[in-house]
Amino acid sequence: MEKHKFIGKNREDAVRQATIALQELEENLIIKEIGEQKNLFSKKVEIEAIERRDIKPYIKELLHDLLKDLGFDAKIEVRTVKEMPVYTIYSNHDSLLIGKNGRNLNALLTVVNQMVKKEIGETYKFILDVSDYKERKEKNLEYLAKRLAREVKESQVEVKMDSMNSYERRIVHNILSKNKYVYTESVGEEPNRAVVIKPREKKEENEKSE
């Protein structure tokens, strides 16, 4: 991933030079001020510019090199889902890459996130998967959440799900966010934080009695 440097009489001037030279809008660039050049009569600002479109292929290459160093012969496919880059790894050792309850996959994601943030200076959101493991897990979570929501609706008794990470909890919250009969809350402390599905009618009754 190429980093382009520009020097201007101020930050705005340096950014203007970057947009002209790279033929990109400012919002399509990651700009980082890296220094100042001063003399008796003037001050100049130096910036570093990265084109956002270069980040996606950079992460693919980074993943490939990292997995190779770890001894994995892997293929990486990249697609975009709801404007979010999704990197799917295919290898002969998928179960090892995923780990128990996705722990190894989550650890790999954390490492890559940190490496990318160090390189570009900001957080870049993307999804990392192994042989569609997360996609299958999302579908299973969706099925479970909807089934438990029906049970809560019928029994009017809240249900606490098993502990989940923030990504999985967010999936459940999103799935049931528009449900007319139940609502969700996260309870507990990490790593044992969980989602509770509660009947909406009881919530409304409590609000009316207050």
C-alpha positions as CSV (number, residue, x, y, z in Angstrom):
1,M,0.0,0.0,0.0
2,E,1.6,3.2,-1.2
3,K,1.8,6.3,1.1
4,H,2.1,9.6,-0.7
5,K,3.7,12.6,0.8
6,F,2.9,16.2,0.1
7,I,4.2,19.5,1.5
8,G,2.1,22.7,1.6
9,K,2.2,26.1,3.2
10,N,-0.5,24.8,5.5
11,R,-2.6,21.6,5.9
12,E,-5.3,22.7,3.5
13,D,-2.8,23.5,0.8
14,A,-1.1,20.1,1.3
15,V,-4.4,18.3,1.1
16,R,-5.3,20.2,-2.0
17,Q,-2.1,19.1,-3.6
18,A,-2.9,15.5,-2.6
19,T,-6.4,15.6,-4.2
20,I,-5.0,17.0,-7.4
21,A,-2.1,14.7,-7.7
22,L,-4.1,11.5,-6.8
23,Q,-7.2,12.7,-8.6
24,E,-9.3,11.8,-5.6
25,L,-11.8,13.6,-3.4
26,E,-10.6,14.3,0.1
27,E,-13.1,11.9,1.7
28,N,-11.5,9.1,-0.4
29,L,-8.1,9.7,1.2
30,I,-6.7,9.0,4.7
31,I,-4.7,12.1,5.6
32,K,-2.1,12.2,8.4
33,E,0.0,15.2,9.3
34,I,3.5,13.9,9.8
35,G,5.6,17.1,10.4
36,E,6.4,20.7,9.9
37,Q,9.2,22.5,8.2
38,K,10.1,25.9,9.7
39,N,12.5,28.6,8.8
40,L,12.8,32.3,9.7
41,F,10.1,33.4,7.2
42,S,7.7,30.6,6.7
43,K,6.3,27.3,7.9
44,K,5.3,24.3,5.8
45,V,3.2,21.3,6.6
46,E,4.0,17.8,5.4
47,I,1.2,15.2,5.1
48,E,0.9,11.5,4.2
49,A,-2.0,10.4,2.1
50,I,-3.4,6.9,1.5
51,E,-6.0,6.1,-1.0
52,R,-8.9,4.3,0.7
53,R,-9.4,2.0,-2.3
54,D,-5.9,0.6,-1.7
55,I,-6.8,-0.6,1.8
56,K,-9.0,-3.6,0.7
57,P,-6.3,-5.3,-1.4
58,Y,-3.7,-4.4,1.3
59,I,-5.6,-6.4,3.9
60,K,-5.9,-9.4,1.6
61,E,-2.1,-9.4,1.0
62,L,-1.5,-8.9,4.7
63,L,-3.7,-11.9,5.6
64,H,-2.1,-14.0,2.9
65,D,1.4,-13.2,4.2
66,L,0.4,-13.7,7.9
67,L,-1.2,-17.1,7.2
68,K,1.8,-18.2,5.2
69,D,4.1,-17.3,8.1
70,L,1.9,-19.3,10.4
71,G,2.2,-22.3,8.1
72,F,-1.3,-22.2,6.4
73,D,-1.7,-22.7,2.7
74,A,-4.9,-20.6,2.2
75,K,-7.0,-19.0,-0.4
76,I,-8.7,-15.6,0.4
77,E,-11.8,-14.3,-1.3
78,V,-13.0,-10.7,-0.9
79,R,-16.6,-9.5,-1.4
80,T,-18.7,-6.6,-0.2
81,V,-21.8,-7.1,1.9
82,K,-23.9,-4.0,2.8
83,E,-20.8,-1.8,2.0
84,M,-18.6,-3.9,4.4
85,P,-15.6,-5.8,3.0
86,V,-15.8,-9.5,3.8
87,Y,-12.6,-11.6,3.7
88,T,-13.2,-15.3,3.6
89,I,-10.4,-17.7,4.1
90,Y,-10.4,-21.2,2.6
91,S,-7.8,-23.8,3.7
92,N,-7.2,-27.4,4.6
93,H,-7.2,-26.5,8.3
94,D,-10.4,-24.5,8.7
95,S,-11.2,-26.0,12.1
96,L,-7.8,-25.0,13.4
97,L,-8.2,-21.4,12.0
98,I,-11.7,-21.1,13.6
99,G,-10.9,-22.6,17.0
100,K,-13.3,-23.4,19.7
101,N,-16.3,-21.1,19.4
102,G,-14.4,-19.0,16.9
103,R,-11.7,-18.0,19.4
104,N,-8.8,-18.4,16.9
105,L,-10.7,-16.6,14.2
106,N,-11.4,-13.7,16.6
107,A,-7.8,-13.6,17.7
108,L,-6.7,-13.4,14.1
109,L,-9.1,-10.6,13.5
110,T,-7.8,-8.7,16.5
111,V,-4.2,-9.0,15.2
112,V,-5.0,-7.9,11.7
113,N,-7.1,-5.0,13.0
114,Q,-4.2,-3.8,15.1
115,M,-1.8,-4.1,12.2
116,V,-4.1,-2.2,9.8
117,K,-4.7,0.6,12.4
118,K,-1.0,1.0,13.0
119,E,-0.4,1.2,9.2
120,I,-3.2,3.7,8.3
121,G,-3.7,5.5,11.6
122,E,-7.4,4.7,12.0
123,T,-9.8,1.9,12.5
124,Y,-11.0,0.2,9.3
125,K,-14.1,-2.0,9.6
126,F,-14.2,-5.3,7.8
127,I,-15.4,-8.9,8.5
128,L,-13.1,-11.9,8.6
129,D,-14.5,-15.4,8.0
130,V,-13.3,-18.9,7.5
131,S,-15.3,-21.0,5.0
132,D,-18.5,-19.1,5.7
133,Y,-18.3,-20.0,9.4
134,K,-19.7,-16.7,10.5
135,E,-22.4,-16.7,7.9
136,R,-23.6,-20.1,9.1
137,K,-23.4,-19.0,12.7
138,E,-25.4,-15.8,11.9
139,K,-28.2,-17.9,10.4
140,N,-28.2,-20.2,13.4
141,L,-28.3,-17.2,15.7
142,E,-31.2,-15.7,13.7
143,Y,-33.1,-19.0,13.9
144,L,-32.5,-19.3,17.7
145,A,-33.3,-15.7,18.5
146,K,-36.6,-15.8,16.6
147,R,-37.6,-19.1,18.2
148,L,-36.8,-17.8,21.7
149,A,-38.7,-14.6,20.9
150,R,-41.8,-16.7,20.0
151,E,-41.5,-18.5,23.3
152,V,-41.1,-15.3,25.3
153,K,-44.2,-13.8,23.5
154,E,-46.3,-16.8,24.4
155,S,-45.1,-17.3,28.0
156,Q,-44.5,-13.7,28.9
157,V,-41.3,-14.9,30.7
158,E,-37.9,-13.4,29.8
159,V,-35.2,-15.7,28.5
160,K,-31.4,-15.3,29.0
161,M,-29.3,-16.6,26.2
162,D,-25.8,-18.1,26.6
163,S,-22.8,-15.7,26.8
164,M,-21.8,-14.2,23.5
165,N,-19.2,-11.8,22.2
166,S,-20.2,-8.3,21.2
167,Y,-20.5,-9.2,17.5
168,E,-22.9,-12.0,18.2
169,R,-24.9,-9.9,20.7
170,R,-25.3,-7.2,18.1
171,I,-26.7,-9.8,15.6
172,V,-29.4,-10.8,18.1
173,H,-30.2,-7.2,18.9
174,N,-30.6,-6.3,15.2
175,I,-32.7,-9.4,14.4
176,L,-35.2,-8.6,17.2
177,S,-35.0,-4.7,17.1
178,K,-38.3,-4.4,15.2
179,N,-40.1,-7.3,16.9
180,K,-43.5,-6.0,18.2
181,Y,-43.7,-8.5,21.1
182,V,-40.2,-8.6,22.7
183,Y,-37.2,-6.4,23.2
184,T,-33.5,-7.3,24.1
185,E,-31.0,-6.1,26.6
186,S,-27.4,-7.0,27.3
187,V,-26.5,-8.0,30.8
188,G,-23.4,-9.1,32.7
189,E,-19.7,-8.4,32.4
190,E,-17.3,-9.5,29.7
191,P,-16.5,-12.3,28.8
192,N,-19.8,-13.5,30.3
193,R,-22.0,-10.8,28.8
194,A,-25.3,-12.2,27.4
195,V,-28.6,-11.1,25.8
196,V,-31.9,-11.2,27.6
197,I,-35.1,-11.4,25.6
198,K,-38.0,-9.8,27.4
199,P,-41.7,-9.5,26.7
200,R,-42.6,-6.0,25.5
201,E,-46.1,-6.1,27.0
202,K,-44.6,-6.3,30.5
203,K,-42.3,-3.4,29.8
204,E,-45.2,-1.3,28.6
205,E,-47.3,-2.2,31.7
206,N,-44.4,-1.2,34.0
207,E,-44.1,2.2,32.1
208,K,-47.8,2.9,32.5
209,S,-47.8,2.2,36.2
210,E,-44.9,4.6,36.9
